[in-house]
Amino acid sequence: MIVRISGEGQYRLGEGEAQRLYELENGVAGIVEGGSEDGFASAFAELLDYVRAKGKVVADDEIETSDVILPPSDISFEEASSEFTGEGLIPD
């Protein structure tokens, strides 16, 4: 699975990491859908940190299609409310 963090780059995650990625994304989506900003920043940072820690950076000279595109690390809660809705960002 190729995950892009907007403004940062792409990471290759193994199949074994997908389930935890879904869980973290669902946690962020739940916070956003709840309408309260409390916990958003830390939950979103945990999601991005997971991708960075578990993923291998895709080299700039490799052309890969992203399976998932995550918003940039500086996304606001208001901006996230239009991104993390419905089915979320990560397709099942």
C-alpha positions as CSV (number, residue, x, y, z in Angstrom):
1,M,0.0,0.0,0.0
2,I,1.3,3.4,-1.0
3,V,0.4,6.3,1.4
4,R,1.0,9.9,0.5
5,I,1.2,12.6,3.2
6,S,0.3,15.7,1.3
7,G,3.2,18.1,1.0
8,E,5.6,15.5,2.4
9,G,6.0,12.4,0.2
10,Q,5.0,8.8,-0.2
11,Y,5.5,5.8,2.0
12,R,5.2,2.1,1.2
13,L,3.4,0.2,4.0
14,G,3.3,-3.6,4.2
15,E,0.0,-5.4,4.2
16,G,0.4,-6.1,7.9
17,E,0.3,-2.4,8.7
18,A,-3.0,-1.7,6.9
19,Q,-5.3,-2.8,9.8
20,R,-3.6,-0.4,12.3
21,L,-3.7,2.4,9.7
22,Y,-7.5,1.9,9.3
23,E,-7.9,2.0,13.1
24,L,-6.0,5.2,13.5
25,E,-7.9,6.8,10.6
26,N,-11.2,5.7,12.0
27,G,-10.2,7.3,15.4
28,V,-9.5,10.6,13.7
29,A,-12.7,10.4,11.7
30,G,-14.7,9.7,14.9
31,I,-13.2,12.8,16.5
32,V,-14.0,15.0,13.5
33,E,-17.5,13.6,13.1
34,G,-18.1,14.2,16.8
35,G,-17.6,17.9,16.2
36,S,-15.2,18.5,19.1
37,E,-11.7,19.5,18.4
38,D,-10.4,17.9,21.6
39,G,-8.0,15.2,20.8
40,F,-7.9,15.9,17.1
41,A,-4.3,17.1,16.9
42,S,-2.8,14.2,18.9
43,A,-4.9,11.6,17.0
44,F,-4.0,13.0,13.6
45,A,-0.3,13.3,14.6
46,E,-0.4,9.6,15.7
47,L,-1.8,8.6,12.3
48,L,1.0,10.5,10.5
49,D,3.7,9.2,12.8
50,Y,2.5,5.7,12.3
51,V,2.9,6.1,8.5
52,R,6.4,7.6,8.9
53,A,7.5,5.0,11.4
54,K,6.2,1.9,9.7
55,G,6.5,3.0,6.0
56,K,9.5,3.0,3.8
57,V,10.0,6.3,1.9
58,V,9.3,5.9,-1.8
59,A,12.2,7.4,-3.7
60,D,11.6,10.6,-5.7
61,D,12.6,8.8,-8.9
62,E,10.0,6.1,-8.4
63,I,6.6,6.6,-10.0
64,E,3.9,5.1,-7.8
65,T,0.2,5.7,-7.6
66,S,-0.9,6.5,-4.0
67,D,-3.6,4.2,-2.6
68,V,-4.3,6.7,0.2
69,I,-3.7,10.4,0.4
70,L,-3.6,11.9,3.8
71,P,-3.9,15.6,4.4
72,P,-0.8,17.6,5.4
73,S,0.4,17.7,9.0
74,D,-0.8,21.3,9.5
75,I,-4.4,20.7,8.5
76,S,-6.9,22.5,10.8
77,F,-9.8,20.9,12.5
78,E,-12.2,22.8,10.2
79,E,-10.4,21.6,7.1
80,A,-10.3,18.1,8.4
81,S,-14.1,18.1,8.8
82,S,-14.4,18.1,5.0
83,E,-11.8,15.4,4.6
84,F,-12.6,12.8,7.3
85,T,-16.3,12.2,6.7
86,G,-18.5,9.3,5.6
87,E,-16.3,6.4,4.7
88,G,-13.1,8.2,5.7
89,L,-9.9,8.6,3.6
90,I,-8.8,5.0,3.5
91,P,-10.8,2.7,1.2
92,D,-11.7,-0.7,2.6
